[in-house]
Amino acid sequence: MQIVPAVDIRGGLCVNLVQGDYGRETVFGEDPVAQAVHWHEQGAAIVHIVDLDGAKAGHCCIAPQLKAIAAAGVPCEVGGGIRAMDTLHTVFGAGVERAILGTAAFRDPAFLREAAKAYPGRIVVGIDAKAGKVGLEGWLEITETDAVPFAMEAEAAGAARIIYTDILSDGMMAGPNIEATRAIARAVRIPVTASGGISSLDDIRALRTAEPDGIDEIIVGRALYLKRFTLAEAMAIASGK
């Protein structure tokens, strides 16, 4: 199991939000590129980048940073505002390994299929859910659609991976929703990344029990920045050491 450190970018800064609320933002650094390089140097195989400005604007707002991260040799995945093929071409042209589709994957299945066909194995669908229901538009809208069947639809459309984020857990430092994540992983054959709520090494130990179900990556953000544990400690637990 891999630990994937998160670098959320807003206004050119490295930040973190609580439950996706732009009004509950903590700035953790002034140089997100340097932060991504730091995590890679500490052993991260891939870094999770979130374009928070792009999520609002509906297009990529961090192409220069993505190019700089790629030029530094840091593999990364990026999500936020990718809703059209031209934006997808922009982020892959900047050198990212994976692109994450969220709201667009839900609202425009044809776009998801086109994206997966154009970039096979590199399209990830981010499913954010509150009480099991899919959330959209930066979590401002909660649909009546259950997350599990949507995950199955995303797989059928060509998604190579699911990132499952429990909205009520995200940024709260109170532990992940393991059972909800496990339900997603059991419903699909593609790998699943767990996201939201990781606050301790015990949370990582608990998630490792779900690895046989298909959860092979854990995104960790706030806990690392608050120094609840080090990336090396998290990686050791995740790998079973």
C-alpha positions in Angstrom: 0.0 0.0 0.0 1.3 3.5 -1.0 1.0 6.8 0.9 0.2 9.7 -1.4 0.9 13.1 0.1 -1.4 15.9 -0.9 -0.5 19.4 -2.1 -3.5 21.6 -2.4 -2.9 24.8 -4.3 -4.9 28.0 -4.0 -3.7 31.5 -5.0 -0.2 30.0 -5.6 0.1 28.8 -2.0 0.1 25.3 -0.4 -3.1 25.2 1.6 -5.6 22.8 3.3 -9.4 23.1 3.6 -11.7 21.6 6.2 -14.5 19.6 4.5 -13.7 21.5 1.2 -14.8 24.8 2.8 -12.8 27.7 1.2 -13.6 29.7 4.3 -11.8 27.2 6.5 -8.4 27.4 4.9 -5.0 26.9 6.5 -1.9 28.0 4.6 0.9 25.5 5.1 3.5 26.9 2.6 4.3 29.6 0.0 5.8 27.2 -2.5 3.7 24.2 -3.5 6.3 23.1 -6.1 9.0 22.9 -3.4 6.5 21.0 -1.2 5.8 18.5 -3.9 9.6 18.0 -4.5 10.0 17.6 -0.7 7.5 14.8 -0.5 9.1 13.0 -3.5 12.5 13.3 -1.9 11.0 11.8 1.3 10.0 8.7 -0.7 6.6 9.4 -2.2 6.1 7.5 -5.4 3.4 10.0 -6.6 2.0 13.3 -5.2 -1.6 14.3 -5.2 -2.1 17.8 -6.5 -5.4 19.7 -6.1 -6.1 22.8 -8.2 -8.5 24.6 -5.9 -8.7 27.7 -8.1 -9.3 25.5 -11.1 -12.1 23.7 -9.3 -14.0 27.0 -9.1 -12.9 28.4 -12.5 -13.6 25.2 -14.5 -10.2 25.0 -16.1 -6.5 24.5 -15.1 -5.1 27.4 -13.1 -1.8 25.8 -12.1 -0.1 24.8 -15.4 3.2 26.6 -14.5 3.4 24.8 -11.2 2.6 21.4 -12.8 5.3 21.9 -15.4 7.8 22.8 -12.7 6.8 19.8 -10.6 7.3 17.5 -13.7 10.6 19.2 -14.6 11.8 18.3 -11.1 11.1 14.7 -11.8 8.1 14.4 -9.4 5.3 12.1 -10.6 1.9 13.6 -9.7 -1.8 13.3 -10.3 -4.0 16.4 -10.5 -7.6 17.2 -10.0 -9.7 20.3 -9.9 -11.6 22.0 -12.8 -10.9 19.3 -15.5 -14.2 19.4 -17.4 -13.1 19.5 -21.0 -10.7 17.8 -23.3 -8.6 21.0 -23.8 -8.0 21.2 -20.0 -7.1 17.5 -20.0 -4.6 18.1 -22.8 -3.2 21.0 -20.8 -2.5 19.0 -17.7 -1.1 16.0 -19.5 1.0 18.4 -21.6 2.4 19.8 -18.3 3.7 16.4 -17.5 1.3 14.9 -15.0 0.9 11.1 -14.7 -2.8 11.0 -13.9 -5.8 13.3 -14.3 -8.7 13.2 -11.8 -12.2 13.9 -13.0 -14.9 14.6 -10.4 -18.0 16.6 -11.2 -17.4 16.3 -15.0 -17.3 12.5 -14.7 -20.7 12.5 -13.1 -22.4 15.2 -15.3 -20.8 14.2 -18.6 -20.3 10.4 -19.0 -19.4 10.9 -22.6 -16.5 13.1 -21.6 -15.3 10.5 -19.2 -15.4 7.8 -21.9 -13.6 10.1 -24.4 -10.9 11.0 -21.8 -10.4 7.3 -20.9 -10.0 6.4 -24.6 -7.6 9.3 -25.3 -5.5 8.6 -22.2 -5.9 4.9 -21.3 -4.8 4.0 -17.8 -4.4 7.6 -16.8 -7.9 8.8 -16.0 -8.9 8.7 -12.3 -12.5 9.4 -11.1 -12.7 11.2 -7.8 -15.9 10.3 -5.9 -16.7 12.5 -3.0 -19.6 11.4 -0.9 -21.6 12.5 2.1 -23.5 9.8 3.9 -23.0 7.6 0.8 -24.4 10.2 -1.7 -22.2 11.7 -4.4 -21.2 15.3 -3.9 -20.5 17.7 -6.7 -19.2 21.2 -7.4 -16.7 21.4 -4.6 -19.2 19.6 -2.3 -21.7 22.4 -2.6 -24.2 20.0 -4.1 -25.1 16.6 -2.7 -27.0 14.4 -5.2 -29.3 11.5 -4.5 -27.0 9.1 -6.3 -25.3 6.4 -4.3 -21.5 6.4 -4.5 -21.2 2.6 -5.1 -23.2 2.3 -8.4 -21.5 5.5 -9.7 -18.1 3.9 -9.0 -19.3 0.9 -11.1 -20.4 3.2 -13.9 -17.1 5.0 -13.8 -15.2 1.7 -14.2 -17.4 0.7 -17.1 -16.6 4.1 -18.8 -12.9 3.4 -18.6 -11.7 4.9 -15.4 -8.4 3.3 -14.3 -8.8 4.2 -10.6 -11.2 5.6 -8.1 -10.3 8.1 -5.4 -12.9 7.9 -2.7 -13.2 10.8 -0.3 -15.6 10.9 2.6 -16.7 14.5 2.8 -17.6 14.4 6.5 -14.2 13.0 7.3 -12.0 15.3 5.2 -9.9 17.7 7.1 -11.5 16.7 10.4 -8.6 14.7 11.7 -11.0 12.2 13.1 -10.3 9.1 11.1 -11.4 7.8 7.7 -14.6 6.1 6.8 -13.1 2.7 6.1 -16.3 0.8 5.6 -17.6 3.2 2.9 -14.3 3.1 1.1 -14.2 -0.7 1.4 -17.7 -0.9 -0.1 -16.5 1.0 -3.2 -13.4 -1.2 -3.5 -15.4 -4.4 -3.3 -17.8 -3.1 -6.0 -15.1 -2.5 -8.7 -12.1 -4.3 -10.1 -10.0 -1.2 -10.6 -7.8 0.0 -7.6 -9.2 2.4 -5.1 -7.4 5.3 -3.3 -8.7 6.1 0.2 -8.9 9.8 1.0 -10.2 12.0 3.9 -9.7 11.9 7.7 -6.3 10.3 8.1 -5.1 11.6 11.4 -2.9 8.9 12.9 -0.7 5.9 12.1 -3.5 3.8 13.6 -5.8 5.0 10.8 -3.2 3.8 8.3 -3.0 0.4 10.1 -6.8 0.2 10.0 -6.9 0.9 6.2 -4.3 -1.7 5.6 -6.8 -4.3 6.6 -8.8 -3.3 3.6 -5.9 -3.7 1.1 -7.2 -7.2 0.0 -10.4 -5.5 -1.0 -8.5 -3.4 -3.6 -7.5 -0.2 -1.6 -3.9 0.3 -2.6 -3.2 4.0 -1.9 -4.0 6.4 0.9 -3.9 10.2 0.4 -2.7 12.0 3.4 -2.7 15.8 3.7 -3.4 17.7 6.9 -1.9 15.1 9.3 1.5 15.4 7.6 1.4 19.2 7.6 0.5 19.2 11.3 3.3 16.7 11.9 1.1 14.1 13.5 3.5 11.7 11.9 6.2 11.7 9.3 5.9 10.5 5.7 8.5 7.8 6.5 6.5 6.5 9.4 3.3 6.4 7.3 5.1 4.6 4.5 6.5 2.0 6.9 3.1 1.2 8.3 1.4 1.2 4.9 4.0 -1.3 3.5 3.6 -3.6 6.5 6.9 -2.9 8.2 
